[in-house]
Structures are given as structure tokens and as C-alpha cells.
């Protein structure tokens, strides 16, 4: 229910601080009484259940099994929407590389399962009561001594020598046991944070629980959009671990010999990927190799929009180091190129031909790059050749956003609003296009020092209007804001509401894609950032399947995607590939599971189409990253300044200019129209005649319907006062299980084959590959009892 925000009370700095405190209290409360610690650390974590609109229940593969109770099911539905997904496993959160510790510490094993959590200033271990008082006193004295030394040595409060890239992100963390992070652009996904494997599970049992650093913006009008689960990103550590197969988890109900074979299969394919495609190999030898310790950083969180002046970067920070930046830019461009080439090969147009006979001709390559590229349109140009079109203003806005995120180690939000097709009805949630985008792009963003948050906020049957009414709060902050609701929202006022609240609803102004434009360009004097994509990805769908035998010659990603007129039955038979449950050692669902996910309507796209549509978004962002890196290298070469000059990457001024221009032009329009007068009201206001302020003010909301970007912060329950007898409504149901949600296995009996075959191009493997050796971790399981204990 939207409420009139006279001021920024709902998202003021004080309120944001209270929200962060409430988040910590929520975790602490759930930990009390020795309840299974997993419920606290992964509250609302890994459900890949799907909402069945036919009977109002939640069914599917994951942490919570629906019982048809509306309040419970809607709460559970929320946990699916704000997620990061993947092919073969789903993450409730969207991305963070958890900072790693530089040493291991011992703690008495407790019966409760726990995990490592980062604190505001890097990793903190807060062990259980079994820790000795002597150790506690020693640690307090050591910390006090370090604090005094820091105070004496650092005289600029904005410059900190932290194991962080600013705002709590891990930047120079070193963990020699885990998937260590030696510098700001080293990846630390997996290792001891991969709780789907024995070493991570063992570490979770012995480690205590510390504070979770939930970033808070310095802007009072920012919308809190990150939760504890986003920061933990336990699912990301499970699916992006380049040294452990997600299919070899000890949680599967499979013999150990099969799990060992899965691990060998995975290691062999990753080795081949590194040899054939290359891998991330960024190092910082001029600093770390010289024994200088962590590089100094700036606390970006103290500055509005994180727009720290370039002159404030301390000497020695990576942003001031020419050698570091040139090496990083080259490595990042190589990464982008590898993944992009992987998509080309995945969809049957590799630069290097699969049979090794040669490469595409110049003409063939040009035609492919044009068809699968991005059109940057000059004023008056409208021709659409590629998979996406943005005008120069919008393209430059996207590049600015990406440079800003990389230089400041910011979070980057990609949010989808829409109807049932966008939500992915009929598919596992991980198979939807938003989650497929995240599965591939998260490890790429991680390597360039950015936490990617991807949200599928689409809802079947209702579209975007009810959420867009208070879009800032419901959708959260947005950097790319996608609309896919044409089936249920053809009213131009609905899309205009989506755009206006998307622009004024928070601190960030997004690049809005695929939304009908109405008057927004004129109302922002042409400053708004808009674009379109090949929404159905028809340009990637270029190979026709004619029969079962011929299908074996079609690239796996396109097999059964487009069938000849006389064999449409083949594509229909393979349209969906969902399963509702994968057998695991630790859980027996209390509710019988259906054969497949509900919602397989004829008008809903299947998983093949969703993945293809996700690849369009991936190509758009990869091309933008490539252009941003080119701009970065060109400008530091021309201008010779380090860091890169503010004018190329600061975002605050651009955001405010677009927002204020929209407000100014809206204020100049009448709210009402007298008979006989020309109606010059905005399209949005013509639709909402009774409450036109929704088109001019950043609306806030409280509610229970999901999804919401930060559900605990703006639920009705968070503001309801207790009755005289002390009663307050609560949601008392707990998850059926917590922890990682296992990757789907092929299930021939049900006709489900979600795994990528070994002979097919696996672009995700290309994205996660590095040259870092596997960490020395103990994944042994002496006996079945140990395996069950870790489960």
C-alpha cells in the first residue's frame, strides 16, 4: 500500500541504520535457543519452489514446500523472487565475494551448524561460549593495540588500510586456505565458503557467527536493497567454485563413488576449458609481491553516490597505480572477449570453427557481430540491426554506471518486472531469463570487483502496476530496469508509471529497457536512459531442427528451439525441462512433490527460450563492459591521470539532473483539465486521475505481497503495534531445510535433462575459470555417519 512520503522518512539515514540493526537482531533472535544455525544464516535461503497459480500452493525443488496456505505461500514466494539463479542450482541472493580471513582459528565444535560472516571492517570470528576467557582477553588486547596504532598512523579519516575495497567489500583479503583473495580483483568464490562440499560444511560447524556488514548508502533517499542473504551469497559460492563440481556435493543421495566420478569429470572439463579458452590471471606483483601488505583504500560509503573525488584517493591505492590499471583493463577485456566468444560458439557461430579447419571469414564475422551486437544510435537514427538498441545518451549512461561500479567496488542491480512469462511459470526458477543472466554474469562482475544483484520481480497475471506504484521500495535500487509485461499491461499509463517511479524512486537512475516510452523522453529533455532489446532473442534462434537425428548436429543451446513446420511436435516435447525435486541425504519433503513445475501454459516460454533471452542481456552488458574498458584505457592514455578523471565515472550529478528535470517538467503540467482545454497531462496522470502524485513523487510502501526487495524492512508486520493483550501477527513457519539448494541432475524417467552435456560449450565454466590453484582443503568423509552429520 503506497504512502505519501513527505520527506525521506522511510529511507532516511537514521531509518536505514535502524533497518540494519533490525537485520542483525533478526539473525540473533533466530540463533537464540540453539536453533539450527542454518535457519539464521540462510533464512529464506535457497527455495527453488515455484508458485503454482492454479491452486495457490508452492511446489518444486527447494527449501520450502507449499501447503496452500495463502499467507505462508506468499511469504515463501518472496524468497524465490529476489534471487540469483543458475543452470543447475539456484541462489536466493545475488552475489558477494565474502571477505576471507588471513588465518584459520580453532573453536570447540558445537552441535549447531554455522558459517563465517564478514564484519564491517573485514572478517570477524565470534566463537561460541566454549572459547576460553583467556583467548577472548588476548584478542581484545590485540584489537585495542591495533586500533591505537591505526589512530596514530592514519590521520585522514577517509583513508583506511582495510582488508576491504570500501563499504565492507573484500578487496585485499588473503586466505591461503580457501580461495584466497590477494588483491581487489582476485576471485574468492568457493573454497571454505562452499557449504555444499565437505570442507565448507566442516568449517561451518566449527566456526562461530560474526556480524554481517550490510552496506548503507550515504544518500538519505537511497532505498535499502541489500539483505544479510545478499551479502552471504552462499549459493554463489556453491555454483561458482571452479574447483568443486556442484554435482559432487555430499548432500546428494548418491553413492560416494558416483560423487567422486562427478568431481573427476568436472576437473577434467575445467582443465580443458582453461587450455582451450584461457582463464582469469590477474596479479598485483608490484605491490603484494613486494611485501607491502594491503593497498590503501577509500571508504566510499561515506560519500554520496560513492563519488569520491579522484584527488582523495591515497597514493598506493590501485586506482592511482598506472601499471595495475593497465594490467587489470587488459585482463578484464580478455575475460569479456572469452565469454562473448563462448556465447557465439554456444549458439553456433564461433569465430574459430568447431572442426578446427579455420576461422570465420571477415565477412562472416562482420555479419555475426552486427546481428548479435549493440546498435548505438545517433540522433534521428532508428534502424535496428543488432540484439539491442540504445541512443548515444543512454549508452554513455550505461558505460558511466559500469565504470563507477568498478572503480568504487559498488553493487550493481539488474531488476526485471513483468508478468507470468517473465516470472518463468512452467520452469524452475533458476531457469528463468533473469536468473540465467545472473548465473553467467555474476562471476564476471565478481572478477572486476563488483557485487551483482539480479532480481526477478515479475508476477503472474498482474504485471507491474501494483509494484511500480512504489517502485523504489518494492523493486529496490536499479541500475538496469527491464520491463516484460506486454501480455497483461497494454495500457500506456501502466508503463509510464513503471518508468517514472523507476527514475525517481531511489538514489539511482536506471537504464530502462524494453518499456513503451510514452512521454518520458520529452519530460526529461532527452536525458533519460532508455533502450530496447530483441526480447524474444529471435536473432540468436537461427538453426532449425527437422528431426531427431539432425537435432544431434544442432548446438545444444539451440536444439529443440526452432523446429520445421512439419515437426513442431519436437520442440513442444522438449519445451520444458523442469523437475520438482532432487533426492538428497538430509531431507525428505513432507509434501508429495509433483512430476514437474506447474504453469506450463502454451504461451509461456520454456527453459531453452529463457536461456536464449538471457544471452541477449548478457551480450548487451558484455559489449557495454568492453566499451567501458576501452574508454577507460583511452582516457588514461590521453589524459595521463590516475585515477580516471571524475567526469568519466561519477554518477551523482547525472542522476540528479535526470530526476530534477523530470520533476521540473512534471510540475509545469496541470493536474486537472478544464472542459474544452487541451489535455497536456502526463500519460501516467491520465490513468491515475484520483491520485496523480504517484507520477511526481517517490512513493513508499508497506505490504505483505511479494516480491519486495527488502521484505523485512517494509512489511506490515514491521509497523503493526501490539494489541492490548500483546498479540502481534507473526510468520512462524520455518524452512523445511536450509543450506545450498542442489543442482538438478538429469532424470530420464521424467524426461528432464537440465545438465549441459560434456561435449557442449559451457560458457559458465569459461566465466569462472582462473589460473589459481585449488585450495588445500580436506573434503574427506571417513564414513556415512560423518556425511550425514555434515548434511
C-alpha positions, 0 to 999 in steps of 0.5 A: 500500500503506497504512502505519501512520503513527505520527506525521506522518512522511510529511507532516511539515514537514521531509518536505514541504520535502524533497518540494519540493526533490525537485520542483525537482531533478526539473525540473533533472535533466530540463533537464540535457543540453539536453533539450527544455525542454518535457519539464521544464516540462510533464512529464506535461503535457497527455495527453488519452489515455484508458485503454482497459480492454479491452486495457490500452493508452492511446489518444486525443488527447494527449501520450502514446500507449499501447503496452500496456505495463502499467507505462508505461500506468499511469504515463501514466494518472496524468497524465490523472487529476489534471487540469483539463479543458475543452470543447475542450482539456484541462489536466493541472493545475488552475489558477494565475494565474502571477505576471507580471513588471513588465518584459520582459528580453532573453536570447540565444535558445537552441535549447531551448524554455522558459517563465517560472516564478514564484519564491517571492517573485514572478517570477524570470528565470534566463537561460541561460549566454549572459547576460553576467557583467556583467548577472548582477553588476548584478542581484545588486547590485540584489537585495542593495540591495533586500533591505537596504532591505526589512530596514530598512523592514519590521520585522514579519516577517509583513508583506511588500510582495510582488508576491504575495497570500501563499504565492507567489500573484500578487496585485499583479503588473503586466505591461503586456505580457501580461495584466497583473495590477494588483491581487489580483483582476485576471485574468492568464490568457493573454497571454505565458503562452499557449504555444499562440499565437505570442507565448507560444511566442516568449517561451518560447524566449527566456526562461530557467527560474526556480524554481517556488514550490510552496506548503507548508502550515504544518500538519505533517499537511497532505498535499502536493497541489500539483505544479510542473504545478499551479502552471504551469497552462499549459493554463489559460492556453491555454483561458482567454485571452479574447483568443486563440481556442484554435482559432487556435493555430499548432500546428494543421495548418491553413492560416494563413488558416483560423487567422486566420478562427478568431481573427476569429470568436472576437473577434467572439463575445467582443465580443458576449458582453461587450455582451450579458452584461457582463464582469469590471471590477474596479479598485483606483483608490484605491490603484494609481491613486494611485501607491502601488505594491503593497498590503501583504500577509500571508504566510499560509503561515506560519500554520496553516490560513492563519488569520491573525488579522484584527488582523495584517493591515497597514493598506493591505492590501485586506482592511482597505480598506472601499471595495475590499471593497465594490467587489470583493463587488459585482463578484464577485456580478455575475460569479456572477449572469452565469454562473448566468444563462448556465447557465439560458439554456444549458439553456433557461430564461433569465430574459430570453427568447431572442426578446427579447419579455420576461422570465420571469414571477415565477412562472416564475422562482420555479419555475426557481430552486427546481428548479435551486437549493440546498435548505438544510435545517433540522433534521428537514427532508428534502424535496428540491426543488432540484439539491442538498441540504445541512443548515444545518451543512454549508452554513455549512461550505461558505460558511466554506471559500469565504470563507477561500479568498478572503480568504487567496488559498488553493487550493481542491480539488474531488476526485471518486472513483468508478468507470468512469462517473465516470472518463468511459470512452467520452469524452475526458477533458476531457469528463468531469463533473469536468473540465467543472466545472473548465473553467467554474469555474476562471476564476471562482475565478481572478477572486476570487483563488483557485487551483482544483484539480479532480481526477478520481480515479475508476477503472474497475471498482474504485471507491474502496476501494483509494484511500480506504484512504489517502485523504489521500495518494492523493486529496490535500487536499479541500475538496469530496469527491464520491463516484460509485461506486454501480455497483461499491461497494454495500457500506456499509463501502466508503463509510464508509471513503471518508468517514472517511479523507476527514475525517481524512486531511489538514489539511482537512475536506471537504464530502462529497457524494453518499456513503451516510452510514452512521454518520458523522453520529452519530460526529461529533455532527452536525458533519460536512459532508455533502450530496447532489446530483441526480447524474444532473442529471435536473432540468436534462434537461427538453426532449425531442427527437422528431426531427431537425428539432425537435432544431434548436429544442432548446438545444444543451446539451440536444439529443440528451439526452432523446429520445421513446420512439419515437426513442431511436435519436437520442440513442444516435447522438449519445451520444458525441462523442469523437475520438482525435486532432487533426492538428497541425504538430509531431507525428505519433503513432507509434501508429495512433490509433483512430476514437474513445475506447474504453469506450463501454459502454451504461451509461456516460454520454456527453459531453452527460450529463457536461456536464449533471452538471457544471452541477449542481456548478457551480450548487451552488458558484455559489449557495454563492459568492453566499451567501458574498458576501452574508454577507460584505457583511452582516457588514461592514455590521453589524459595521463591521470590516475585515477580516471578523471571524475567526469568519466565515472561519477554518477551523482550529478547525472542522476540528479539532473535526470530526476530534477528535470523530470520533476521540473517538467512534471510540475509545469503540467496541470493536474486537472483539465478544464472542459474544452482545454487541451489535455497536456497531462502526463500519460501516467496522470491520465490513468491515475486521475484520483491520485496523480502524485504517484507520477511526481513523487517517490512513493513508499510502501508497506505490504505483505505481497511479494516480491519486495526487495527488502521484505523485512524492512517494509512489511506490515508486520514491521509497523503493526503495534501490539494489541492490548493483550500483546498479540502481534501477527507473526510468520512462524513457519520455518524452512523445511531445510536450509543450506545450498539448494542442489543442482538438478541432475538429469532424470530420464524417467521424467524426461528432464535433462537440465545438465549441459552435456560434456561435449557442449560449450559451457560458457559458465565454466569459461566465466569462472575459470582462473589460473589459481590453484585449488585450495588445500582443503580436506573434503574427506568423509571417513564414513556415512555417519560423518556425511550425514552429520555434515548434511 
